[in-house]
């Protein structure tokens, strides 16, 4: 067998390559005429296989990456980006570049000096928009030029500093990012590195939105409206970041709790304790903020936490104790989210903004007792939270309601609290829909002092089947503001004294239970048979009347704390023990 003529250069293109290919094919034809058919078929198959392997590489020459210098090679950074190819490096000499960059290819963009190499977006658009993977940006000041006055932050719907949009494996390091809407904003971006940046005077210093598994290390986030914010973002790792002097330092949406923030991160020179899946530990005394996620049996005590967005968060956390802490000047003083069987006791909780002192969201079977609340937006706020015991708290001087009960809060006991000098006492908010699922019902409000609240002692929006009994409702603007649609809420054995209006009525309720009515200090009826019950009804309106009004002030029985609180703790402990036994038995 003679195969010759297969000595052409694989890099040859055009006519020469075509001629030699035809020559080669002719040789195959001649040999096929001489040899037997089966040998021709085998040889043809071998040659075609060879061609299939080699032809894809014919004429491919890979370009080498190069370095472009601005302004030496191009006067603007964007021109350099437009003329660059994948993997090029663009080096930018110091100076101010009034540009809004869009980076659409994988390259590296390096500034000569992070303080003197300035990208100024001019408040007309995002300064650096990254929309390709594998991009490096380092060594710049990225700004939009806003005034540094504290009330002149750029609104977040305007311009941003460095925006990573739908990208992966990018590195943004060693930049000064200042006076932007969002300083560094990751949106639907994952596996990126945000390291060693200084983010100052932005609306958000660093914001992650629908972004996962990013790494943020050694960033200084200072003097922003918000420091670091997680929105719908999980699995991100934070190390050695320093948050300081932000109006609100650290924000987390309810679907963003599971991130990994170790104790090397600081907030106003105090440690961030962000524990995930920990148990049987006590939070150290140097805590600046405490976030417990999927934890059990953690003790948080003797801390002073102030001037944060959150003081203490328990998310998916059980059987833990928050005791004897000073929680002041935050937004969320203490926030429980989907957490149960916890004890919150003997804390001083003051001057916390919206939503207020203690917030129970989707949280049940907790005890909130003996806390002192002063001047919080709401003292306590409950949403979708049931079977909680709220007792023996002192709640005073709030600009709104002492206890605000929103959707779907059921079977809570609100007992023996002192609720004084707030705008309102206890408020059952209008449900988002008039269904049993959304109603807050089957709650017991018993034995409370509800006194000297400016607008109302109890405000009852549409809800059903709650019990109000043995409360002193005194010296309020309105004793009860009634807007319930059904008469299944029961009021009995309460004392209504010296309220400007006893009941402001836009709905209906039941005002006695059997022959147990209420004491009304403005009742003018008689008790001819001296049984302690008025002979005529106390009429509020044609739909509301107490048929068994008490002639004398009702003496509310004392429930000594040394019996009531241990009983509640013991019952909670019993539930925990039984639940653990059931769980262990199921694992056997």
Order of alpha helices (4+ residues) and beta strands (2+ residues): alpha-alpha-beta-alpha-beta-beta-beta-beta-beta-beta-beta-beta-beta-beta-beta-beta-beta-beta-beta-beta-beta-beta-beta-beta-beta-beta-beta-beta-beta-beta-beta-beta-beta-beta-beta-beta-beta-beta-beta-beta-beta-beta-beta-beta-beta-beta-beta-beta-beta-beta-beta-beta-beta-beta-beta-beta-beta-beta-beta-beta-alpha
